[in-house]
Amino acid sequence: MTFFAAEGLTINFGGIRAVDDVSFEVEPGQVFTIIGPNGAGKTTIFNLVSRIYDPLKGRLVFCDEDVTSVPPHQIAGYGIARTFQNIELFEHATVLANLLLGRHPHRTTTLLEEILFLPRVRRAELAHREKVEEIIDFLDLQKHRDTMVASLPFGVRKVVELGRALAVEPTLLLLDEPSSGLNVEETDDMAFWIQDIRNARGVTVLMVEHDMRLVSEVSDRVIALDYGRVIAEGAPAEVQNHPEVVKAYLGG
């Protein structure tokens, strides 16, 4: 079975080829990381996978199903969740409320049932709350449960966004620059969460990351991009020491 594969992904922006015939395959249980200098096409690939962009060419396969044309609002229902480099939370809502929003793909009650607050709705709300409380405990967010996101430090917000993605109950989690804006201690904590998400929760992780220490610590496999093309693929140390990768980062 093909768990996740990108096959020949290609996209242009204004005549510039941002992603050029990119292919890779992620196996279940892996932490698979995409690296590359600024402008290499890393986040564009994430936007293709999460269906924000449509590819000019190529296709996406998830659990043996072609998901290339799945609308963006439906992709979470397939078991694919995402965080963003720039945190996308509701600042004037509590941590609990933000995590409950991640349960949206699992809502099966109708609008009328919710307006009437029928017993089925109450049971569903309790089930969603239990799932979210489990994630709050998992990520040690108990003391922030009822805090407005706007008043939280940046590092905690990153963990909250991670929690909201986990509330989707993904089998594939996309992490876009999870260490961005974090200090060394917070980055170490993020490495712990990523490993625990894979090992304890059985979630496969596809990550874009610039911090090579984090990449080396958590990744099973890495691809490097430059100008939208794959220039190396392999184990973290192998890719980081590849001559084309060194050239792409250092120039010359």
C-alpha positions in Angstrom: 0.0 0.0 0.0 1.2 3.5 -0.8 0.7 5.5 2.4 1.6 8.9 0.9 3.4 9.9 -2.3 3.9 13.0 -4.3 4.4 12.2 -8.0 6.0 14.7 -10.3 4.5 17.8 -8.6 4.9 20.9 -10.7 3.5 24.4 -10.2 4.3 27.8 -11.7 3.7 31.3 -10.3 3.8 34.1 -12.9 6.0 32.2 -15.3 8.4 31.1 -12.5 8.5 27.3 -11.8 8.2 27.2 -8.0 8.1 23.4 -7.8 9.6 21.3 -10.7 8.8 17.6 -11.0 9.1 16.8 -7.3 8.5 13.2 -6.3 8.9 11.5 -2.9 7.2 8.8 -0.8 6.5 8.8 2.9 6.2 5.5 4.7 3.8 5.0 7.7 5.5 5.8 11.0 8.2 8.0 9.5 9.3 11.5 10.3 10.0 12.7 6.7 11.6 16.2 6.4 11.9 18.7 3.5 14.8 21.1 3.8 16.2 23.8 1.5 17.2 27.4 1.4 14.7 30.2 1.4 12.6 30.2 -1.8 13.4 26.5 -2.5 9.7 25.6 -2.8 9.2 23.9 0.6 6.1 25.6 1.8 4.7 25.5 -1.7 4.8 21.8 -1.6 3.0 21.9 1.7 0.3 24.1 0.1 0.0 21.5 -2.7 -0.3 18.6 -0.2 -2.9 20.5 1.9 -4.8 21.4 -1.3 -4.4 25.2 -1.0 -2.8 25.1 -4.5 -3.6 22.9 -7.5 -0.5 21.4 -9.2 0.1 22.2 -12.9 1.3 18.6 -13.3 1.6 15.6 -11.0 -0.5 13.9 -8.4 -0.9 13.2 -4.7 -1.6 9.7 -3.4 -2.8 9.0 0.2 -3.6 5.5 1.4 -3.7 4.3 -2.2 -6.3 7.1 -3.1 -5.6 9.9 -5.6 -6.3 13.1 -3.5 -5.0 15.6 -6.1 -8.4 17.2 -6.6 -9.8 16.9 -3.1 -11.1 20.4 -2.0 -9.0 22.1 0.8 -11.9 22.0 3.2 -12.2 18.2 2.9 -8.6 17.2 3.2 -8.7 17.0 7.0 -11.5 14.4 6.7 -9.0 12.1 5.0 -6.8 12.2 8.0 -4.3 14.9 7.0 -3.8 17.9 9.4 -1.4 20.8 9.2 0.3 23.5 11.3 1.6 26.8 9.8 4.9 28.7 9.9 2.9 31.7 11.0 0.6 30.6 13.8 -3.1 30.5 12.7 -5.1 30.4 15.9 -8.1 32.3 17.2 -6.4 34.7 19.6 -9.5 35.8 21.4 -10.6 32.3 22.2 -9.3 29.9 24.9 -6.9 27.1 24.3 -9.8 24.6 24.9 -12.0 26.4 22.3 -9.1 26.4 19.7 -8.5 22.7 20.2 -12.3 21.9 19.9 -12.2 23.6 16.5 -9.9 20.8 15.4 -12.7 18.4 16.0 -14.8 19.9 13.1 -14.1 17.1 10.6 -15.6 14.6 13.1 -18.9 16.4 13.6 -21.8 14.4 12.4 -24.7 16.3 13.9 -26.9 18.6 11.8 -27.5 22.3 12.4 -31.1 21.7 13.5 -30.0 19.1 16.0 -27.4 21.5 17.4 -29.9 24.4 17.6 -32.2 22.1 19.6 -29.3 20.7 21.5 -30.7 17.2 21.3 -29.2 14.3 23.3 -27.2 13.1 20.3 -25.5 16.5 20.2 -24.8 16.4 24.0 -23.2 13.0 23.6 -21.1 14.1 20.7 -20.0 17.3 22.5 -18.9 15.2 25.5 -16.9 12.8 23.2 -15.2 15.8 21.5 -14.3 17.3 24.8 -12.8 14.0 26.0 -10.6 13.8 22.9 -9.4 17.4 23.4 -8.8 16.9 27.1 -6.6 13.9 26.2 -4.5 16.1 23.9 -4.3 18.8 26.6 -2.9 16.2 29.0 -0.6 14.8 26.3 0.9 18.2 25.5 1.0 19.4 29.2 -1.3 22.3 28.4 -3.5 21.8 31.5 -2.6 25.2 33.1 -3.4 27.0 29.9 -6.7 25.2 29.2 -8.9 28.2 29.9 -6.4 31.0 28.9 -7.0 33.2 26.0 -4.5 32.5 23.2 -3.7 36.2 22.9 -2.1 36.2 26.4 0.1 33.2 25.8 3.8 33.3 25.0 4.8 32.4 21.5 6.3 29.0 22.4 3.1 27.9 24.1 1.0 29.1 21.1 3.1 26.8 18.9 2.2 23.9 21.1 -1.5 24.9 21.0 -1.4 24.9 17.2 0.1 21.5 17.3 -2.6 20.3 19.7 -5.4 21.7 17.4 -3.8 19.7 14.5 -3.8 16.6 16.7 -7.5 17.1 17.5 -8.2 16.2 13.9 -6.9 12.7 14.7 -4.6 12.7 11.7 -2.7 9.8 10.3 -0.5 12.2 8.4 0.6 15.4 10.2 2.2 18.3 8.2 4.5 20.5 10.3 5.5 23.7 8.6 8.7 25.1 10.3 7.7 23.9 13.8 10.8 25.5 15.4 10.4 28.9 13.8 10.5 31.6 16.4 11.4 29.2 19.2 14.5 29.4 21.5 16.8 26.4 22.0 14.9 25.1 25.0 11.5 25.4 23.2 13.0 23.7 20.2 14.2 20.8 22.3 10.6 20.5 23.7 9.3 20.5 20.1 11.7 17.7 19.2 10.3 15.7 22.2 6.7 16.3 21.0 7.4 15.3 17.5 9.0 12.0 18.6 6.2 11.3 21.0 3.5 12.0 18.4 5.2 9.4 16.1 6.0 6.9 18.8 3.1 7.2 21.3 0.3 8.2 18.9 1.4 6.4 15.8 1.1 9.6 13.6 3.3 9.9 10.5 5.0 13.3 10.2 5.8 15.3 7.1 7.8 18.3 8.1 9.4 21.4 6.6 12.2 22.6 8.8 15.3 24.9 8.7 16.9 24.0 12.1 19.4 21.3 11.1 19.8 20.2 14.7 16.1 19.4 15.0 16.1 17.8 11.5 19.0 15.5 12.6 17.3 14.6 15.9 13.9 13.6 14.7 14.0 12.7 11.0 14.1 9.3 9.5 14.5 10.5 6.0 15.1 13.9 4.3 14.9 15.5 0.9 16.6 18.7 0.0 15.2 21.2 -2.5 16.8 24.0 -4.4 14.9 26.2 -7.0 12.0 23.8 -6.8 13.9 20.7 -7.6 15.0 17.7 -5.4 18.8 17.8 -5.2 19.3 15.0 -2.5 17.4 12.4 -0.6 18.5 10.0 2.2 19.3 9.9 5.9 19.7 13.3 7.6 23.5 13.3 7.8 23.8 12.0 4.3 21.7 14.8 2.9 23.2 17.5 5.0 26.7 16.6 3.8 25.7 16.2 0.1 27.8 18.5 -2.1 24.7 20.0 -3.8 23.1 20.7 -0.5 26.2 22.4 0.9 26.4 24.5 -2.3 22.7 25.5 -2.1 23.1 26.7 1.4 26.5 28.3 1.2 26.5 29.4 -2.5 29.3 29.1 -4.9 
